[in-house]
Amino acid sequence: MSESKTIDARNTFCPGPLMELITYMKQANVGDTLELLSTDQGSAADVPEWVNKVGHEIVSNEKRGDVWYITVRKTK
């Protein structure tokens, strides 16, 4: 059964949000979905770049107000 988790990394700065995502991703199971909340502008580019490099899947990447909501599915 896949799980969904929200990582609230608002008001932290690069590379903080990505480091938090990586930490949780290591603990997650294949199929789990993680939603990263970040106010760091760099996350919008850094997170998808890392996700593509390691082979996971970006489910969504959108900005609402000042917050980026980036959802990632662990694929391996």
N, C-alpha and C positions, 0 to 999 in steps of 0.2 A: 504494500500500500504506500503510495507516494504521499509525501507531506509537503506543506507549504509553510515557509517561514519568512517573516519580515525582519530585515536588519535595518535598524534606524541609525544611520550614520550622518544625520543632519548636523550641521555646525562642526564637522570635522573636516580637515583639509588633506589634500592629496599627500601621500598615498593612503591615508587612513581608510576611506570608504572601500577602496579596492582590497586592502589588507584584511579588513573585516569580512568582506565577501569571500576571500580565499580561505580564511580560517573556517567559516561556516561551511563552505563548499567541501572542505576535507572531511567534515563530520557528516555531511549529507549522504543519502543513498541515491543510487541511480534512479532517475525519474522524479526526484524531489525538485520543487520549485522554490527559489529564493527571490524575494523582492527587496532590492536595495533602495533605501530612501537617502538621497544625498543632496546637499545644497552646494557641493563643490562642482564648479563648472567642468573641471577636468574629467570628472567621472563619466560624463556623457560620451567621451571618446575613449578613455582609458579602459573602462569596464568592457565594452564590446570588443576592443582590441585584444584584451586578455582572454575573454571567453572564446573568441575565434582561434586564438593561438593554441589554447589547451583543448579545444574541441567540444565545448559545451554549446548550448543553444540559447540565443537571445529570444525571449518570448515577446517582450515589449520594452520600449525605451521612450518614455515621454516626459515632458516637463509640464508640471501643473503649478502655476504660480512660480515660486522660487525653488521648488523641489523637483529633482529628477526622480522618477519612479522607473527603476530598471529591473525587469524580471528575467531571471536566468533559470534554465532547466539543466540539471546535471545529467549528462548523457553517457558518462562512462565512469 
